Amino acid sequence: MYLTPPDQRLATRVLEKLGHLDMLPVMVKRWNSFVYEISEGEIPDLYEYEIDIEARGSLDEVCSKLSKLGAIVLQQALHNSDEAFKELTFDASEPGQNRWNRYPLQAPHEFLADLRSQGIEVA
């Protein structure tokens, strides 16, 4: 993934403002790894899972601030993992929430119990 220097600086500023210490390429790689792990049935605990979901929402925020070309580059870097994530999860978002507020269709009993304890309906 290549962004122009102005887009790189802008991405760094947005991520810092959102409280992220990692650089954009690291966050993209982490998202791609997270989705791969979900596809392999490796579901982290709910706390860690939600940290990754929040980070994906931050990537949307970065994308909204980049130049048109920068946004396209970032979207392409995330596209395959985003599509896989949608297929592996169900939508639990409400209006105004992070659109990535989705949970695995196949999850361990403990994970599902944690969701239910937070009032999230699961099958």
N, C-alpha and C positions, 0 to 999 in steps of 0.2 A: 504494500500500500504506500503510495507516494502522494504526499500533500505538499503544496508550495510552502516555502518558509513562512509567508504571512498566515496561511491557514494552520500551519503547525503551531505558531505562537498563539494564535487565537484559541485553538483547541486546548493548549496548555493552560491558558488563562481561565477558560470556562471550567475545565476540570478542577483547577485549584479553587475557584470560587465555589464549586459544588462539594469541596472537601476531599477530592481524590488526589492522592499523592502519585499514582501511576501515570505514566505517559500514555497517550492515545494508542500506540501500537501494542503496548502491554495489555491495555484494557480490551482491545479487540481480540487479541490472542486468548485472554482469559475467558471471554464470552464464548469463543469458538470451542475452547477446551471444556467449558461448563456444559455446553449443549452436547458435545461428544460423550461426556460422562453420563448425562441423562439418557442418551440413546443406548448406552451400554448397561443401563440399569443401576448406575452408581449415583444414588440420590443423597446429597449431603443432608445434614439436619436442617430443620426449617429455618433457623437463624441464619446459617451460612447461605442457604438457598435464597433467602430474601435479600441478602447483601448483593448477590449476583444479579437478582432482578432489578434492584435499585440502580446498580451500576449500568445495566443495559438502558434504563431510562435516562441516565446521564449521557449515554452515547447519543440518544435522540436529541438531547439538548445541545450537545456539541454540533451535531449535524445541522440543526436549525440555525446555527450561527456562522457556519462556514460559507465560503463562496459557493456558487452553484456547482462548479467543477469539483470543489472539495467535498461537497455533500454527496455528489454522485460517487466519488471514489470511496468514501466511507460506507455508503449504502452497499456498494458492490462487495466490499470486504466483509460485510455482515450478512449479506443476502442468504447464502446457503444455510448458515447456522440459524438465522431467523426463521426460515421456512421449515427447517427440521424441528425447531423448537415448537412452532405452532402445531405441527403434526403430533408431537409427543405430549402435548399438554392441553388442558382445558382452560378456558377464559374465566377468571374470577374477578375481573376488574369491574369497577363501577364508574359511571360518568365522572370525569375529572381525575381519575386515578391513572397511574402508570399503565399504559396499554400492555406492558409485558407482565402484568400481574396475572400470571398463569401458573398452573400447578400440574405435575406429572399425572398422566392417565394411569400409569403403573408406578406405584410407590409403596415402600415398606409400610407395614401396619403402624409403626410408631409415627411416621411422617403424617399419615392420614389422621391418626388420633390427634396430633398437634394441630392440624388444619381444623378438625371438628371443634377442638377446644377454643379456637379463635372465631367460631361461628361460620366457617366456610363449609358449605355443603359439598360433600363428595359422595360418590356412589358406593 
